[in-house]
Structures are given as structure tokens and as C-alpha cells.
Amino acid sequence: MVSDPKPALPHPLPGAIGLSHLSAYDWEAADGVCGGSPHLHLVCTEAYVVTGGRGAVQTLSPDGYRDIPLAAGSIAWFTPGTVHRMVQGGDLRITVLMQNSGLPEAGDAVFTFPPEVLADPEKYAAAAKLPPGTGPETAAAARRRRDLAVEGYLVLREALEAGDNGPYLEFQRAAARIVRDKVPTWRELWRAGALATAERTGAQLDALEAGEPVHLGEATAHEAAPTRLGGFGMCGRRDEYNLPGTTLPYQGE
């Protein structure tokens, strides 16, 4: 008989994904576009499921600059290393599905700040951090952070459109340097979350093959509701779920 290991973390969502809801910022940036803070993830694929309104997501990747339209019912997703910027077109609302839940909340995201900020860990941390709460002070800090990220992003986009991927590649390298010390913590979160979930499926398949599906005797249902509404995320106002090890509130937001 093959034993069915218990979850390493309580009640993970399917596939140990992260889940939140976003309403894109309507603040106008230096280029006249309203939207969020451009950034990339180092090891997590992110998906937008559009639930209302319209807009776009601008991306930078080795295949160049793209402007992907978003409308209710559409889905867009971006693999690690893809710079993405959510653009408001009119009441844009999305549900975010995030791979390797727990890692983004532990810092698997780097803003496209200018090179002089990326080169100084203290400057980067100060520029990325927001005051607690959802009041005017936090909103002002989130907007300053967004504007600084757009400043660096526009330089990367202009160079990439001109056929020069050097600044984009250097930003990726700078992002990797910023998060390097966090990797041991991420590895433990991954082992306890996404990896444990996949291994649990393997054990369940073994149990089915052996004709002893004891895990079915533990069947149950769970429920949750957002525990913070209107927080200031990278891309917009964020509703999130405080499910331990699954969708913890983003640190610093």
C-alpha cells in the first residue's frame, strides 16, 4: 500500500497557485498611458483572466515589444523574464493566477527602475516599499513607484524597438542579482507548496493503481473570501486572500 502524504501547507488552491483580483490603475504616466508598474518575475509564470472592462498588457521579451489587447473573457500569460505593464482602457478588471504561490509574495518580482536604482540594493528597497494601509499616503507612494518603474521601462522599450536588446538583457541580469539572496527561502516555499502538491498527485496515482485510494476518504471542501480589499499592487488596486502559504499578502504593499 502506498501512503498518501499529508499536504505540507494547509488547503492549497489547485496546483498551489496564487490568486488575487486587480483593477488597473487609472493614473496617467509620463507617456500619457494609464496603468500599472512594469516589472518581471524571475521564476513564476503569471496569467491575467479578464473579468470586465478593456485595456491591454504591454510586454518586453526576446521576441520584442508587444501590446496585447485585453477584454472580458480574454486570457494572457507571461513566462519568467517577461517585462509586463498593465494598461487601463476602461474599467479593466482581472483575476490573476500566479504560478508557485508564495514565491511572488516573497519577492519574485522586480520593477523596471532605472539602472542607478537597480544597482543599489538600499535604493531599490526604498523605492519598492510602500507604507502600510490603503490611504492617501500609500496611494501617493504607489504612484511614485509606478512612475519610477515606467521611467526605466520606457528606456528598455525604446531600445528594444530599435533593435538593441542590450538594456533589456542587462535589466534581467540586474533583477537576478537583486533576488539572488532570496533563493534559499524560495526553494523552501516551492518544496512546501508547488512541489509538494505535484508529489501528492503522484502518491494518489500510486494509490489508485494499487486499488487502495485511501485519500478519497479525506475528501472535503474549503472556502475563502478576500481578506484585504483595494490594496496597492504592482499593476493596480488589489483584492487578495490570506491563505497561509498560498496567497499571502505581497510584502511591502
Legacy VTK file of the C-alpha trace (Angstrom):
# vtk DataFile Version 3.0
C-alpha trace
ASCII
DATASET POLYDATA
POINTS 253 float
0.000 0.000 0.000
1.315 3.427 -0.945
0.759 6.051 1.712
-0.756 9.390 0.795
1.380 12.176 2.260
-0.383 15.000 4.018
-0.159 18.483 2.474
2.926 20.370 3.585
0.804 23.520 3.684
-2.884 23.716 4.652
-5.575 23.798 1.990
-3.588 24.827 -1.113
-5.544 26.030 -4.120
-5.451 23.734 -7.179
-1.878 23.343 -8.327
-0.709 25.522 -5.417
-1.408 28.627 -7.479
-1.749 32.157 -6.163
-4.956 34.102 -6.681
-5.861 37.782 -6.478
-8.084 40.317 -8.228
-6.914 43.580 -9.755
-8.456 46.787 -11.019
-5.924 48.539 -13.229
-4.657 51.924 -12.059
-6.169 54.902 -13.854
-3.190 57.183 -13.107
-1.671 58.713 -16.223
2.059 58.080 -16.649
4.718 60.195 -18.385
3.880 58.698 -21.791
0.171 59.522 -21.415
-0.776 55.898 -20.702
-2.793 54.950 -17.627
-1.810 51.729 -15.925
0.450 49.793 -13.600
4.090 49.408 -12.694
6.149 47.457 -15.266
8.036 44.531 -13.749
9.121 40.956 -14.348
9.087 37.713 -12.389
12.173 35.540 -12.103
10.690 32.034 -11.787
6.887 32.389 -11.933
4.522 32.460 -14.894
1.627 34.884 -14.381
-1.788 34.805 -16.055
-4.432 37.502 -16.436
-8.047 36.340 -16.734
-10.058 39.400 -17.751
-13.388 39.629 -15.947
-14.515 43.069 -17.101
-13.663 46.239 -18.964
-10.937 46.639 -21.520
-7.280 47.514 -21.743
-4.007 45.895 -22.719
-0.822 44.398 -21.398
2.454 45.649 -22.842
5.297 43.126 -22.789
9.040 43.128 -23.435
10.745 39.817 -24.164
13.361 38.375 -26.536
10.701 38.416 -29.272
10.346 42.194 -28.891
7.664 44.615 -27.735
4.019 43.555 -27.814
0.761 45.304 -26.976
-1.797 42.576 -26.226
-5.453 43.713 -26.127
-7.494 42.685 -23.089
-11.274 42.382 -22.945
-13.757 40.436 -20.836
-13.143 36.718 -21.322
-9.615 37.021 -22.714
-6.542 35.466 -21.109
-2.905 36.498 -21.352
0.082 34.966 -19.591
3.785 35.730 -19.352
6.714 33.443 -18.609
9.619 34.360 -16.290
11.752 37.227 -17.573
8.920 38.909 -19.496
8.503 42.551 -18.544
4.785 43.335 -18.375
2.774 46.514 -17.866
-0.995 46.510 -17.400
-2.707 49.323 -19.312
-6.097 50.713 -18.371
-8.562 51.128 -21.219
-11.800 51.464 -19.273
-12.825 49.743 -16.025
-10.318 46.922 -16.634
-10.644 44.167 -14.031
-8.723 40.921 -13.960
-8.201 37.822 -11.855
-4.523 36.965 -11.509
-3.380 33.347 -11.425
0.221 33.023 -10.282
2.478 30.005 -10.529
4.425 28.874 -7.436
2.277 30.714 -4.950
4.280 32.096 -2.078
7.270 32.991 -4.248
5.848 36.230 -5.721
4.825 37.289 -2.218
8.398 36.569 -1.079
9.883 38.912 -3.668
9.786 37.154 -7.061
9.121 40.402 -8.886
11.477 43.219 -9.825
10.397 46.666 -11.004
11.919 48.243 -14.111
13.521 51.061 -12.134
16.368 52.994 -13.780
19.818 51.323 -13.673
21.172 53.549 -10.894
18.366 52.373 -8.598
18.732 48.710 -9.566
22.473 48.891 -8.849
21.952 49.927 -5.208
20.039 47.385 -3.062
19.124 50.007 -0.458
17.823 52.440 -3.068
15.861 49.669 -4.738
14.289 48.503 -1.480
13.336 52.056 -0.524
11.771 52.741 -3.933
9.825 49.457 -3.939
8.422 49.635 -0.408
5.051 51.173 0.375
3.686 52.464 3.685
1.085 50.166 5.255
-2.607 50.689 4.662
-4.716 51.896 1.761
-4.912 55.627 2.475
-3.702 58.715 0.576
-0.080 58.358 1.733
0.107 54.815 0.417
-1.599 55.822 -2.830
0.927 58.615 -3.390
3.840 56.255 -2.731
2.379 53.645 -5.095
2.066 56.255 -7.814
5.674 57.413 -7.322
6.800 53.804 -7.505
4.796 53.276 -10.692
6.245 56.414 -12.274
9.814 55.356 -11.464
9.205 51.923 -12.976
7.714 53.481 -16.121
10.768 55.739 -16.410
13.073 52.738 -16.643
10.632 50.737 -18.745
10.358 53.336 -21.496
14.132 53.265 -21.983
14.087 49.470 -22.281
11.167 49.549 -24.719
12.703 52.234 -26.929
15.968 50.316 -27.194
14.206 47.012 -27.912
12.062 48.577 -30.626
15.243 49.995 -32.177
16.751 46.515 -32.325
19.007 46.905 -29.287
18.244 44.262 -26.661
21.277 45.171 -24.540
19.440 47.308 -21.945
16.681 44.701 -21.624
19.182 41.884 -21.070
21.097 43.967 -18.539
17.857 44.632 -16.667
17.231 40.880 -16.487
20.725 40.355 -15.073
20.234 43.166 -12.553
16.915 41.658 -11.487
18.580 38.287 -10.938
21.255 39.922 -8.773
18.614 41.663 -6.655
16.811 38.425 -5.765
19.778 36.038 -5.528
19.925 36.011 -1.721
16.224 35.126 -1.552
16.579 31.877 -3.490
17.073 29.571 -0.429
13.797 30.860 1.049
12.043 30.476 -2.287
13.288 26.909 -2.583
11.707 26.006 0.746
8.413 27.662 -0.237
8.448 25.776 -3.533
9.139 22.467 -1.815
6.320 23.029 0.685
3.876 24.323 -1.935
4.044 23.570 -5.660
6.429 20.608 -5.416
4.535 19.005 -2.525
1.282 19.385 -4.464
2.719 17.651 -7.534
4.231 14.867 -5.415
0.897 14.374 -3.666
-0.730 13.753 -7.052
1.911 11.140 -7.769
1.123 9.376 -4.491
-2.588 9.465 -5.310
-1.924 7.891 -8.708
0.092 5.169 -6.998
-2.794 4.564 -4.595
-5.291 4.289 -7.453
-3.051 1.879 -9.308
-2.738 -0.235 -6.158
-6.525 -0.278 -5.767
-6.391 1.466 -2.376
-7.473 5.091 -2.892
-7.470 5.945 0.802
-7.066 9.651 0.067
-10.654 9.753 -1.199
-11.803 9.157 2.358
-10.432 12.585 3.265
-12.466 14.430 0.658
-13.788 17.794 1.796
-14.444 21.359 0.613
-12.966 24.700 1.592
-13.977 28.317 1.155
-12.329 31.700 1.446
-13.119 35.365 0.882
-10.779 38.281 0.234
-9.146 39.468 3.428
-7.822 42.761 2.052
-9.672 44.903 -0.454
-8.220 47.705 -2.516
-4.564 47.216 -1.637
-1.932 48.827 -3.846
-0.394 46.119 -6.003
2.132 46.388 -8.788
-0.456 46.610 -11.550
-3.448 48.122 -9.774
-5.758 48.043 -6.762
-5.602 44.505 -5.420
-8.017 42.243 -3.537
-6.201 39.283 -2.015
-6.713 36.180 0.094
-4.720 35.453 3.218
-4.439 31.678 2.832
-1.260 30.605 4.666
1.421 29.534 2.246
-0.844 30.037 -0.732
-1.732 33.665 -1.313
-0.075 35.670 1.414
-0.327 39.446 1.099
2.513 40.838 -1.002
5.288 42.062 1.279
5.672 45.835 1.235
2.287 46.555 -0.325
LINES 1 254
253 0 1 2 3 4 5 6 7 8 9 10 11 12 13 14 15 16 17 18 19 20 21 22 23 24 25 26 27 28 29 30 31 32 33 34 35 36 37 38 39 40 41 42 43 44 45 46 47 48 49 50 51 52 53 54 55 56 57 58 59 60 61 62 63 64 65 66 67 68 69 70 71 72 73 74 75 76 77 78 79 80 81 82 83 84 85 86 87 88 89 90 91 92 93 94 95 96 97 98 99 100 101 102 103 104 105 106 107 108 109 110 111 112 113 114 115 116 117 118 119 120 121 122 123 124 125 126 127 128 129 130 131 132 133 134 135 136 137 138 139 140 141 142 143 144 145 146 147 148 149 150 151 152 153 154 155 156 157 158 159 160 161 162 163 164 165 166 167 168 169 170 171 172 173 174 175 176 177 178 179 180 181 182 183 184 185 186 187 188 189 190 191 192 193 194 195 196 197 198 199 200 201 202 203 204 205 206 207 208 209 210 211 212 213 214 215 216 217 218 219 220 221 222 223 224 225 226 227 228 229 230 231 232 233 234 235 236 237 238 239 240 241 242 243 244 245 246 247 248 249 250 251 252
